[in-house]
């Protein structure tokens, strides 16, 4: 098949990482994949460094792509013209859109190509009434997990299927047969945006650091990601006197290596869909502490491969960070359970389920 995907920009987001990995797997299986990015990373305020690396991995994987001008991103009519040209030039059998702005362009395009839409969160950054428009031409909605499925059920009338996010084998590791380091490395991964609530994590880090230090341990916290909240978070880190304990690493292309080095993965978000980073951590055998929001609980079993805590509760988050890194036997059990749970989220299964969906839609057409 010839599969054309539409994304916002070549940025370090969950949807972008998923589509990058999935299209590479589909090309490996013999299909042709093309991605239309509706803007450059810089055009929508994202750092450009990660864009270079992401596009290079697409080149290496045989995935073709194009990047729209910012005016096409902002103007649905201009975007519709560009999208129509891209679909026809590529000869797409299926159009898979991953953002609502892309659906608006599709609505004005006059295209008749079968269309799939994946919603990657449990909230919408657009009026949900727009789903009534989208229902007219979306052949299938994809929910990435239980929480996203429940959100879509409340708003869409078209056919829906659930295909859980997947992670490539690069992250596969054996369960850890050791306890956490005396001086643990505590990692978070994700863009520096309000929904990730890194202020909550910084407050928790200040509390947890005191608890660790009272036991003679020196923790290190780090966030791999970039975004609009950097300046505010840097100020908060300084105010909590965590300059030597808490580092903002920026956008990184070596997440697998960071996961391998980490003793714990922490997610402090206010809301989530089904985070790729939690799956990557689980596949890497890393125990996880996460807020009990969105699809986090689909990857993290409370007391099984980590802990779930209420959102916006730094004391609870701090306490569970310390708890997860205190007992060797529990830590090894969490690591083994993490690897076991990750087997439900392989990239091979994710790509195969999408290909089956595409084939069914094309056959019905």
Secondary structure by P-SEA (a helix, b strand, c coil): cbbbbbbccccccaaaaaaaaaaaaaaaabbbbbbbcccccccccccaaaaaaaaaaaaaaccccccccaaaaacaaaaaaaaaaaaaaacccbbbbccaaaaaaaaacccccbbbbbbccccccccccaaaaaaacccbbbbccaaaaaaaaaccccbbbbbcccccccccccccccccccbbbbbbbcccccccaaaaaaaaaaaaaaaaaaacbbbbbbbcccccaaaaaaaaaaaacccccccccccccaaaaaaaaccbbbbbcccccccaaaaaaaaacccccccccccccccccccccbbbbbcccaaaaaaaaaaacccaaaaaaaaaaaaaaaccccaaaaaaaaaaaaaaaaaac
